[in-house]
Amino acid sequence: MNYKVLIVEDDPMVAMINSQFIKKVDGFEVAGMCRNGLEALDFLGENDVDLILLDVYMPVMNGTDTLKKIRTMKKTAEVIMVTAANDSATIEETMHLGVHDYLIKPFTFERFCSSLEKFKAKKQLLEENSVMDQSCVDNLIAQNNTAVAASSSDEPLPKGIQKKTLCRITEYFETNSGWNSTDMISEALGISIVTVRTYMNYLVKTGIIKEDINYGTGGRPSMLYKKVSS
């Protein structure tokens, strides 16, 4: 089963790129492409989709107003904002309207893919558990928190922290959910131990990663790191 995606974007080139990105991610297909919010609402009136990629700056009806209308339609589709709008007011408003993620143009395919994979994991969790215990609920909330944390990575970073390296390290923890030492991260990513420590200190400070001390090394204690949402 493929998840159906509606692309709402007035720039034909950007819409085509988004379409190509979707086709590269397993389990997704493009259900339609609309040039503005009004077209999107008409499409949704006749069709059901699982996910909507929604721009903010569009003619006829902008993305924020479109999102509000979609919510009144009681559609179950998740929404990912894909836009150049990076002002805090717009981001906060759309977050309050329950978007799954917020991608600021230009973004990498890796970041785009990460967002879709988190959507897929969230949907599968809901589909596999008609009744949820606390652990399932915690995992569901973690999916949203991780997406929001990732979108906030587009904010200005402190000196010495590069976005590309930060993304590599955070993506490492998406597939390595247990405790990881500095040496393990350094070897896996080909990054110096000193650099890894700098980034881990930043991620611990921001609350994305938690740390613990390993006293069982037989020598000097070492630090261990783990994603908070695990």
C-alpha positions in Angstrom: 0.0 0.0 0.0 1.3 3.4 -1.0 0.4 6.6 0.9 -1.2 9.2 -1.4 0.3 12.7 -1.4 -1.2 15.9 -2.7 1.3 18.6 -3.7 0.0 22.2 -3.4 2.6 24.5 -4.9 2.3 27.4 -7.4 5.8 27.1 -8.7 5.8 24.4 -11.4 9.5 23.7 -11.0 9.3 23.3 -7.3 6.2 21.1 -7.6 8.1 18.9 -10.1 11.0 18.5 -7.7 8.7 17.6 -4.8 7.0 15.1 -7.1 10.4 13.5 -8.0 11.4 13.4 -4.3 8.2 11.6 -3.4 8.7 9.0 -6.1 12.1 8.2 -4.6 10.7 7.3 -1.2 9.3 3.8 -0.9 5.6 3.6 0.1 4.5 7.0 -1.3 2.8 8.1 -4.6 1.7 11.5 -6.0 -2.1 11.7 -6.0 -2.4 15.2 -7.5 -0.8 18.6 -7.9 -2.6 21.9 -7.3 -1.4 25.4 -8.0 -3.2 27.2 -5.1 -5.3 26.6 -2.0 -8.6 26.9 -3.8 -7.7 24.2 -6.3 -6.5 22.0 -3.4 -9.8 22.4 -1.6 -11.7 21.4 -4.7 -9.4 18.4 -5.2 -9.9 17.3 -1.5 -13.7 17.7 -1.9 -13.6 14.8 -4.4 -10.5 12.8 -3.3 -9.0 11.4 -0.1 -5.3 11.6 0.4 -3.0 10.6 3.3 -0.5 13.5 3.2 -0.5 17.1 1.8 2.6 19.1 1.0 1.4 22.7 1.3 3.2 25.9 0.4 2.4 29.2 2.2 3.0 31.9 -0.4 0.4 31.2 -3.2 -2.0 33.2 -5.2 -5.8 33.0 -4.8 -5.6 31.4 -1.3 -2.4 31.1 0.7 -1.3 28.0 2.6 -2.2 29.2 6.1 -5.8 29.9 5.1 -5.9 26.7 3.1 -4.8 24.7 6.1 -7.6 26.3 8.2 -10.1 25.3 5.6 -8.8 21.8 5.4 -9.2 21.4 9.2 -12.9 22.5 8.9 -13.4 19.8 6.3 -12.5 17.2 8.9 -10.0 15.6 6.6 -7.7 13.1 8.3 -4.7 13.9 6.0 -1.5 15.0 7.6 0.1 18.2 6.4 3.7 19.1 5.8 4.4 22.8 5.2 7.0 23.1 2.4 7.7 26.8 2.1 10.1 29.7 2.1 8.1 31.3 4.9 10.5 31.3 7.9 9.0 33.9 10.1 8.2 32.7 13.6 4.5 33.9 13.5 3.7 31.7 10.4 5.6 28.7 11.9 3.8 29.1 15.2 0.4 29.4 13.6 0.8 26.4 11.4 2.1 24.3 14.3 -1.0 25.2 16.3 -3.0 24.0 13.4 -1.4 20.6 13.8 1.1 20.2 10.9 3.2 17.1 10.9 6.4 19.0 9.9 7.6 22.3 8.5 10.3 22.3 5.8 11.9 25.6 4.9 13.1 25.9 1.3 15.7 25.1 0.1 15.9 21.7 1.9 17.8 18.5 1.2 16.3 15.3 -0.1 17.6 13.7 3.1 15.6 16.1 5.3 12.5 15.6 3.0 12.9 11.8 3.2 13.3 11.9 7.0 9.9 13.8 7.3 8.1 11.2 5.1 9.6 8.3 7.0 8.5 9.8 10.3 5.0 10.2 8.8 5.1 6.5 7.7 6.2 5.4 11.2 3.4 7.4 12.8 0.7 6.0 10.5 1.9 2.4 10.9 1.8 2.8 14.7 -1.8 3.9 14.5 -2.8 1.2 12.0 -1.2 -1.6 14.0 -2.7 -0.6 17.4 -6.5 0.0 17.6 -6.1 0.3 21.3 -2.9 1.9 22.7 -1.0 1.5 26.0 1.2 4.3 27.4 4.2 3.1 25.5 2.4 3.4 22.1 1.2 6.8 23.0 4.7 7.9 24.0 6.1 6.7 20.7 3.3 8.5 18.8 4.1 11.8 20.6 7.8 11.2 20.0 7.2 11.1 16.3 5.7 14.6 16.4 8.3 15.9 18.7 11.2 14.6 16.5 9.7 16.3 13.5 9.3 19.6 15.3 12.8 19.4 16.6 14.1 18.7 13.1 12.3 21.7 11.7 13.8 23.9 14.3 17.2 23.0 13.0 16.7 25.6 10.4 17.1 28.3 13.0 20.5 30.0 13.5 23.0 27.7 15.1 25.6 28.6 17.6 29.2 29.1 16.5 31.0 25.9 15.7 27.8 24.0 14.9 27.3 23.3 11.2 23.8 22.3 9.9 25.1 19.5 7.6 27.1 17.8 10.4 24.3 18.3 12.9 21.8 16.6 10.5 24.2 13.6 10.0 24.5 13.1 13.7 20.8 13.4 14.5 20.0 11.0 11.6 22.5 8.6 13.1 20.4 8.5 16.3 17.3 7.8 14.2 18.7 4.3 13.4 20.8 3.8 16.5 18.3 4.1 19.3 20.4 2.6 22.1 23.2 4.1 24.1 26.1 5.2 21.9 29.7 6.2 22.9 31.7 9.1 21.4 34.0 6.5 19.7 31.0 4.7 18.1 29.6 7.9 16.6 33.0 9.0 15.5 33.8 5.7 13.7 30.4 5.4 12.1 30.3 9.0 10.7 34.0 9.5 10.1 34.0 12.6 12.3 36.7 13.4 14.9 36.0 12.6 18.5 36.6 16.2 19.4 33.9 17.3 16.9 31.5 14.6 18.1 31.8 15.8 21.7 31.1 19.4 20.6 27.9 18.4 18.8 26.8 16.0 21.6 27.1 18.8 24.2 24.9 21.0 22.0 22.3 18.2 21.5 22.2 17.5 25.2 21.7 21.2 25.9 18.8 21.4 23.5 17.1 18.4 25.0 17.3 16.2 21.9 19.9 13.8 23.3 20.4 12.6 26.9 23.7 11.5 28.4 24.9 9.0 31.0 28.3 8.0 32.3 29.7 4.5 31.7 31.8 3.4 34.7 32.2 -0.2 33.4 35.1 0.6 31.0 37.8 -0.8 33.3 39.5 2.5 33.1 38.4 6.1 32.7 34.6 6.5 32.7 33.2 7.4 29.3 30.0 9.3 28.2 27.1 7.5 26.5 24.4 9.2 24.5 20.8 8.3 23.6 17.9 10.0 21.8 15.5 11.4 24.4 12.4 10.1 22.5 13.6 6.5 22.6 
